[in-house]
């Protein structure tokens, strides 16, 4: 029996018109849409973008759960070592033992749900059902989808998985701010701000620096940019292209409540 | 009188279905399309992508010329210094003097054409005509459009210019290669290979490195990746998503004739 195809679709940064023609065509035809379930609002956002253009009422919607961060770390390690080691989430040792601390139980519950997600997707594909996995922005830019991708191909290397690129929130933010990310020979760095241990060095070595997820470490970033005399080169953008988009050309004007999960700072020298 | 709007449209990496719904709508409605004229095939490619989806036979097509690299350099310098200095291309001193060396004459001709482009676009917008400027991939990623953007806003800061982001060739390449550019806390660097003086340092400091325009310095890149034991982490992709796409998972398999202007190497550690 023919297996189904999993279409991994970047639905763009938020504006429903930034869906590609290809994404719209596949989403119109597909009977089943898989939506990442996260603690952040990203999951519901992806579906809400699609809903504004595509009638989804007759489609099956499946919520995909993902492994804990800890497990992700292990996965990354496996990738780096280029080994074929199994990347099963760690077994839920606490199960059936009645108790344990709550963090441990949480991990366990998440891992169980992650395994369920893998099984559901695999079972539908092997029954010949085409599915779409939707993700905001572009799949290659910080989408959790690749955890599922690796796991599925590990279990069945012959699966048909087609990735449809989308407009990334980084490109959308640059458009809305009216700035180029790179011209001619310029170098671009994209870094999640929360782990920018060598931020100064990167700010020195690159022409454009895109700091993602700045909301949690904003004060620290502001201080660094001030010290390096780069505040006049910095723009804060959150929810680019959405109705509640915010752009600050002077980061000093910002208040705590202006910070948002879907935010970035672009430094353009 | 109302001025027209200049829509700057990223038409995606090559596959006509990767146009966004917004790009397709604007391009259907617009009476005039401005296409960058370059020495590379990128200009005709942008129009050929549009033509496959949109009927352009009744539209006015304008070829946009750009200043010499020399002038671009000056521009970049101005931007860096954050001055309000005029960024006029250098005047054609050779004009009317009958002669000069041929390189000088070429520069002059290009600068004249660049000035003509600026005048034509400005004149159409001020006469209330809406225009689209199309560019392959995403406008913020190495598109020459931003030279025109700066110049137009300098001449008339009140112009309506709306930038519509597109799917970048970088995201398309990652999709086609089946790799993520970044997960969780990973750092991404995008650098034009021709000026990668500190390539080794960047290869060490980042999780994913995208080398653009690799065709001219491919041997040097291959040698560096070999020395750093990164060949197993490297993929060559040219013309991602187009009919003549090429993907090499082992760079050592490549021959001179496989190299292409629309190419990149992605190193994923």
Interface residues (C-beta under 8 A of the other chain):
Chain A: X10 X12 X13 X15 X16 X17 X18 X19 X20 X21 X22 X24 X25 X53 X69 X72 X73 X76 X80 X82 X138 X139 X140 X141 X142 X143 X144 X146 X147 X149 X161 X163 X164 X165 X166 X167 X168 X171 X172 X174 X175 X176 X178 X179 X180 X181 X182 X183 X184 X185 X186 X187 X188 X189 X190 X191 X192 X194 X195 X198 X201 X202 X205 X206 X232 X233 X241 X268 X269
Chain B: X10 X12 X13 X15 X16 X17 X18 X19 X20 X21 X22 X24 X25 X53 X69 X72 X73 X76 X79 X80 X82 X138 X139 X140 X141 X142 X143 X144 X146 X147 X149 X161 X163 X164 X165 X166 X167 X168 X171 X172 X174 X175 X176 X178 X179 X180 X181 X182 X183 X184 X185 X186 X187 X188 X189 X190 X191 X192 X194 X195 X198 X201 X202 X205 X206 X232 X233 X241 X269
